[in-house]
Amino acid sequence: MRWQFFLFLFLAVPTQGLGQDWPEFRGPTGQGRTEERGLPLHWSETQNVRWKVAIPGRGWSSPAIRGTRIWLTTATEEGKSLRVVCVDRDSGALLLNIEVFRLKSTGPLHTKNSLASPTPVLEGDRVYVHFGANGTACLTQSGELIWKTRLEYDNGQHGAGGSPVLYDDLLIVSCDGQEMQYVVALEKATGKVRWRKYRQGAQAYTTPLIVRLPTGDQLISPGAFRAFAYEPRTGKELWSVGYGDGFSNVPRPIFGHGLVYICTGFHQPALLAIRPDGRGDVTKSHVVWTLKRGVSLTPSPLLVGDELYLVSDNGIASCLDAKTGAVHWQTRLGGNYSASPLYADERIYFLSEEGQAVVIAPGKEFKALATNQLDGQTLASFAVSSGSFFIRSQTHLYRIGK
């Protein structure tokens, strides 16, 4: 009876302290949501900072977390040494700092970008890192290199941006350079190409999203001028939607209410809500609604219940009806934005490039809850694990928790 009593107590204890993994860009669902509770509402350089550790070099990849290990990429030696860094989640200790690729020259780069911007993706004992055309690799959690390869394309005018995703035994990456554009699936065990699907367009920097439907799984991959859905095992094109001169896309798609939401990029950014049950070119038949005001070029959208939230690069936040596109509210948060918003602990968090986090309550009326400030630039998106936020600045990684 005693062991049954203690088993009951163990099962009744909230699991937030055990720490949900955050294995890829925008978390377990790829859509910026977490089930963690007990997260702080307020923080500063002197409040609720569990630890703060300097990260060598420069990089804007977001933290990826599995167990007690946090993984980032960075570039040192003026960008010529491309590296993977591992930090202990509990102590902030720097555990590993490994060179994966060495460059002779770095190529063009946007002033806001870095040579280490794509976020790692984690599964089991494996760590997959991507530096755009400069290289893709697989390591173990102990730092052993399993394989590495370089994909033949260019990084466009601005450097690499999109992060890789995993699907079954595949690692899938969108490779949209100026001269060549394609999506490729690598065998995650070997790095060998399983399939490659070419498409015409221009540079884009998006991260694909896997959508699971009763009719079959789809890989949603926006590119320049057109977004595509592929069958993820084979690369077969299922449907596509065109959007004029939209290119240099960055936001990751999201999915809900039977709709895929896609931001189209420069020059005229728009947000499209698309039914994913079509075949072929569905531009005229499956776009349910379009928004053209306040659409982001860099941060990804966020879906919470029946509301869709987004923040433009110049700080205009919007709340929309996710099913119809009707605008509930728009307001200026202040600052500039590259990081994608987060829904956590029944609150929405926006993080500006200037280190300011604006926290609001979800709902059809705007309600600010807190404004928090850290030092330095913050272009990477949040990660969440073990009741804490992990925020990367230009120079440091923070653990923010009670």
C-alpha positions in Angstrom: 0.0 0.0 0.0 2.9 2.4 0.8 4.4 2.2 -2.7 1.0 2.7 -4.2 0.6 5.9 -2.1 3.9 7.3 -3.2 3.2 6.4 -6.8 -0.1 8.3 -6.5 1.8 11.3 -5.1 4.3 11.2 -7.9 1.7 11.1 -10.6 -0.2 13.9 -8.9 2.8 16.3 -8.9 2.7 18.9 -11.7 5.3 18.0 -14.4 6.4 21.6 -15.2 9.6 21.1 -13.2 10.5 18.1 -15.4 11.0 20.4 -18.4 9.3 20.1 -21.7 11.8 19.8 -24.6 12.0 22.6 -27.2 13.6 20.6 -30.0 13.3 23.0 -33.0 12.5 26.5 -34.1 9.3 27.6 -32.4 9.1 24.6 -30.2 7.5 21.1 -30.2 4.7 22.0 -32.6 6.8 24.5 -34.7 4.2 27.1 -34.0 5.4 29.0 -30.9 3.3 27.4 -28.2 4.1 25.6 -25.0 2.1 23.8 -22.2 4.6 24.9 -19.6 3.2 26.7 -16.5 4.7 28.8 -13.7 6.6 31.1 -16.1 7.5 34.6 -15.0 5.5 37.6 -16.0 8.2 40.1 -15.0 12.0 40.1 -15.5 15.0 42.4 -15.9 18.8 42.2 -15.7 18.3 42.1 -11.9 15.0 40.2 -11.6 14.2 36.5 -12.3 17.5 35.9 -14.1 18.4 32.3 -13.1 21.7 32.6 -15.0 23.3 34.5 -17.8 26.2 33.1 -19.9 28.3 34.7 -22.6 28.1 32.9 -26.0 31.3 33.2 -28.1 31.0 34.6 -31.6 27.9 35.8 -33.3 24.7 34.0 -34.2 21.0 34.4 -34.3 19.9 30.8 -34.1 17.2 30.3 -31.4 17.9 27.9 -28.5 16.9 24.2 -29.1 16.6 22.1 -25.9 16.5 18.4 -25.2 16.7 17.2 -21.6 19.3 19.4 -19.8 21.2 20.4 -22.9 20.7 23.6 -24.9 22.0 23.8 -28.4 23.0 26.9 -30.4 25.1 27.7 -33.4 27.6 30.5 -33.7 30.3 31.9 -36.0 33.7 33.1 -34.7 36.9 34.4 -36.3 34.9 37.0 -38.3 32.5 34.3 -39.4 35.1 31.8 -40.8 34.6 29.2 -38.0 31.0 27.8 -37.9 30.4 26.2 -34.6 27.8 24.4 -32.5 27.6 25.3 -28.8 26.0 23.3 -25.9 25.0 24.9 -22.6 23.8 23.1 -19.5 20.1 24.0 -18.9 20.4 23.9 -15.1 23.7 25.7 -14.4 24.4 27.7 -17.6 27.8 26.1 -17.9 29.2 26.0 -21.4 29.6 22.2 -22.1 30.7 22.0 -25.8 32.0 24.4 -28.4 32.8 22.5 -31.6 33.9 23.7 -35.0 31.7 22.1 -37.7 32.8 24.0 -40.8 35.6 26.4 -41.7 35.1 29.0 -44.5 37.7 30.7 -46.6 35.3 33.6 -47.3 31.9 34.5 -45.9 29.9 35.9 -48.8 27.1 38.5 -48.7 25.2 39.0 -45.4 22.3 41.3 -44.3 23.2 43.7 -41.6 20.7 42.0 -39.2 21.7 38.5 -40.2 24.5 36.3 -39.0 26.4 33.3 -40.4 24.6 31.1 -37.8 20.9 32.0 -37.9 19.1 28.7 -38.7 18.1 26.9 -35.5 19.3 23.4 -34.7 16.7 20.5 -34.6 17.1 17.8 -32.0 15.9 14.2 -31.9 17.0 11.4 -29.5 20.8 11.6 -29.3 21.1 13.5 -32.5 21.7 17.2 -33.1 21.2 18.5 -36.7 22.7 21.9 -37.6 22.3 23.9 -40.8 24.4 26.9 -42.0 22.7 27.3 -45.3 24.9 26.8 -48.3 27.9 26.8 -46.0 27.0 23.3 -44.7 24.6 20.9 -42.9 25.7 18.4 -40.3 24.6 15.8 -37.7 26.3 15.4 -34.3 25.6 13.3 -31.2 24.6 15.0 -27.9 28.2 14.3 -26.8 29.6 16.2 -29.7 30.7 13.4 -32.0 30.3 14.3 -35.7 28.2 11.7 -37.5 28.1 13.3 -41.0 28.4 16.7 -42.8 27.6 17.9 -46.3 27.3 21.0 -48.3 24.2 21.6 -50.5 24.8 23.2 -53.9 23.0 26.5 -53.9 23.7 30.1 -52.8 22.5 31.9 -49.7 21.0 34.8 -51.7 21.9 38.4 -50.9 21.4 38.2 -47.1 22.9 34.9 -45.9 21.1 31.8 -44.5 17.8 32.0 -42.6 15.5 29.0 -42.8 15.9 26.2 -40.2 15.7 22.4 -41.0 12.8 20.1 -40.0 12.6 16.4 -39.3 10.0 14.0 -40.8 10.4 10.2 -40.2 13.9 9.3 -41.3 14.4 12.6 -43.2 15.9 16.0 -42.6 14.2 18.5 -44.8 15.5 22.0 -45.8 14.3 24.8 -48.1 17.2 26.0 -50.2 16.0 29.1 -52.0 19.0 31.1 -53.3 19.2 33.8 -55.9 20.4 31.5 -58.7 18.9 28.2 -57.6 15.8 27.2 -55.6 14.8 23.8 -54.3 13.6 21.8 -51.3 15.7 18.8 -50.3 15.2 15.8 -48.1 18.4 14.3 -46.6 18.5 10.8 -45.0 19.0 11.8 -41.4 21.3 8.8 -40.7 23.7 9.6 -43.5 23.2 13.1 -44.9 22.6 11.6 -48.4 19.9 13.2 -50.6 16.7 11.2 -50.7 14.8 13.6 -52.9 15.2 17.1 -54.3 12.4 19.3 -55.8 13.4 22.3 -57.8 11.2 25.3 -58.1 11.6 28.7 -59.9 11.6 32.0 -58.1 14.1 34.0 -56.1 15.7 34.1 -52.7 13.6 33.1 -49.6 14.5 32.2 -46.0 11.6 30.2 -44.6 11.3 27.2 -42.4 8.9 24.5 -43.6 6.0 23.1 -41.5 4.7 19.6 -41.4 0.9 19.5 -41.4 -0.9 16.2 -40.6 -4.2 15.8 -42.4 -6.7 12.9 -42.7 -5.8 12.7 -46.4 -2.1 12.6 -45.7 0.8 14.6 -44.3 2.0 17.7 -46.1 5.2 19.7 -46.1 4.3 23.4 -46.4 7.2 25.4 -47.8 6.8 29.0 -48.9 9.2 30.3 -51.5 9.6 33.4 -53.6 6.4 34.3 -55.5 4.7 31.0 -54.6 4.1 28.6 -51.6 4.1 24.9 -52.1 2.8 21.8 -50.4 4.8 18.6 -50.9 4.3 15.0 -50.0 7.1 14.8 -47.4 8.3 11.3 -48.1 8.7 11.7 -51.8 8.7 15.5 -52.6 5.7 15.1 -54.9 4.1 18.6 -55.3 0.5 18.6 -54.1 -0.6 22.2 -54.5 0.7 25.7 -54.8 -0.5 29.3 -54.3 1.0 32.3 -56.1 1.4 35.8 -54.6 2.8 38.2 -57.2 6.2 39.6 -56.3 6.4 38.3 -52.8 10.0 37.1 -52.1 12.7 37.1 -49.3 10.0 35.4 -47.1 11.1 34.6 -43.6 8.1 33.8 -41.4 7.3 30.1 -40.7 3.8 29.0 -41.8 1.3 28.0 -39.1 -1.8 25.7 -39.3 -5.2 25.6 -37.6 -8.9 25.7 -38.2 -8.3 23.7 -41.4 -6.2 26.6 -42.8 -2.5 27.2 -43.6 -1.4 30.8 -42.8 1.5 32.1 -44.9 3.3 35.5 -45.0 4.4 36.4 -48.6 7.4 38.7 -48.0 8.6 41.7 -49.9 7.6 44.1 -51.5 4.0 44.1 -50.5 3.7 41.7 -47.5 0.4 39.9 -47.2 -1.0 37.1 -45.0 -2.9 34.4 -46.8 -5.2 31.8 -45.2 -5.3 28.8 -47.5 -7.3 25.6 -47.4 -4.8 22.7 -47.9 -7.2 20.2 -49.5 -6.7 21.3 -53.1 -4.4 20.0 -55.9 -2.4 21.9 -58.5 -2.5 25.7 -58.6 -5.2 26.7 -56.1 -4.5 30.4 -56.1 -8.0 31.3 -57.3 -9.9 28.5 -55.5 -8.4 27.9 -52.0 -7.3 31.3 -50.6 -10.0 32.0 -48.0 -8.9 35.5 -46.9 -6.0 37.9 -47.3 -4.6 40.6 -45.0 -2.4 43.4 -46.4 -2.0 45.8 -43.4 0.5 45.2 -40.6 1.9 42.0 -42.0 5.3 40.9 -40.8 8.3 40.4 -43.0 10.3 38.5 -40.4 8.3 37.3 -37.3 6.0 34.3 -37.7 2.3 34.5 -36.9 0.8 32.9 -33.7 -2.5 31.1 -33.4 -4.3 31.1 -30.0 -7.8 29.6 -30.1 -9.9 31.5 -32.6 -7.5 34.5 -32.8 -4.4 35.0 -34.9 -1.7 37.3 -33.7 1.2 38.9 -35.6 3.7 41.7 -35.2 5.2 43.6 -38.0 8.9 44.4 -38.2 8.2 48.0 -37.1 6.2 47.0 -34.1 2.5 47.0 -35.1 0.8 44.1 -33.3 -2.5 42.7 -34.7 -5.2 40.4 -33.5 -7.4 38.8 -36.2 -10.3 36.4 -36.4 -8.4 33.3 -37.6 -11.4 32.0 -39.6 -12.3 35.2 -41.4 -9.3 37.6 -41.2 -11.4 40.3 -39.5 -9.2 42.6 -37.5 -10.1 42.8 -33.8 -7.4 45.3 -32.9 -4.0 46.7 -34.1 -1.7 48.7 -31.8 1.9 49.9 -31.8 4.1 48.1 -29.3 7.2 50.2 -30.0 10.6 49.0 -31.2 11.5 46.7 -34.1 10.8 43.0 -34.3 12.5 39.9 -35.8 11.7 37.3 -33.1 8.5 35.3 -33.4 5.8 35.7 -30.7 5.2 33.0 -28.1 2.0 31.7 -26.3 2.9 30.4 -22.8 1.1 30.1 -19.5 -2.1 31.8 -21.0 -0.1 34.8 -22.0 1.4 36.1 -25.3 5.0 37.3 -25.3 6.5 39.7 -28.0 10.3 40.2 -28.0 11.7 43.3 -29.8 15.1 43.6 -31.3 16.0 46.1 -28.5 15.6 43.5 -25.8 12.1 44.6 -24.7 9.4 41.9 -24.1 5.8 43.1 -24.2 3.4 40.7 -22.5 -0.3 40.8 -23.3 -3.4 38.8 -22.4 -4.9 36.9 -25.4 -8.3 38.2 -26.5 -10.3 40.4 -28.8 -9.4 43.5 -26.8 -5.8 44.6 -26.3 -4.6 44.3 -22.7 -1.0 44.8 -21.8 0.3 42.9 -18.8 4.0 43.7 -18.5 7.0 45.2 -20.2 10.4 43.7 -19.5 13.9 44.8 -20.6 17.2 43.0 -21.1 20.5 44.4 -22.3 21.6 44.1 -25.9 19.9 43.1 -29.2 17.5 40.2 -29.3 16.6 38.9 -32.7 16.4 35.2 -31.9 13.0 33.7 -30.8 12.1 32.4 -27.4 12.7 28.8 -26.2 10.8 27.4 -23.1 11.7 24.5 -20.8 11.6 23.6 -17.2 9.5 26.6 -16.1 11.8 29.1 -17.7 12.3 31.2 -20.8 15.6 31.0 -22.7 16.5 34.2 -24.5 19.5 34.8 -26.7 20.9 38.2 -27.0 23.7 39.4 -29.3 26.3 38.3 -26.6 24.6 36.1 -24.0 22.1 33.4 -23.3 19.6 34.0 -20.5 17.6 31.6 -18.4 14.6 33.6 -17.1 12.6 31.9 -14.4 11.1 32.2 -10.9 
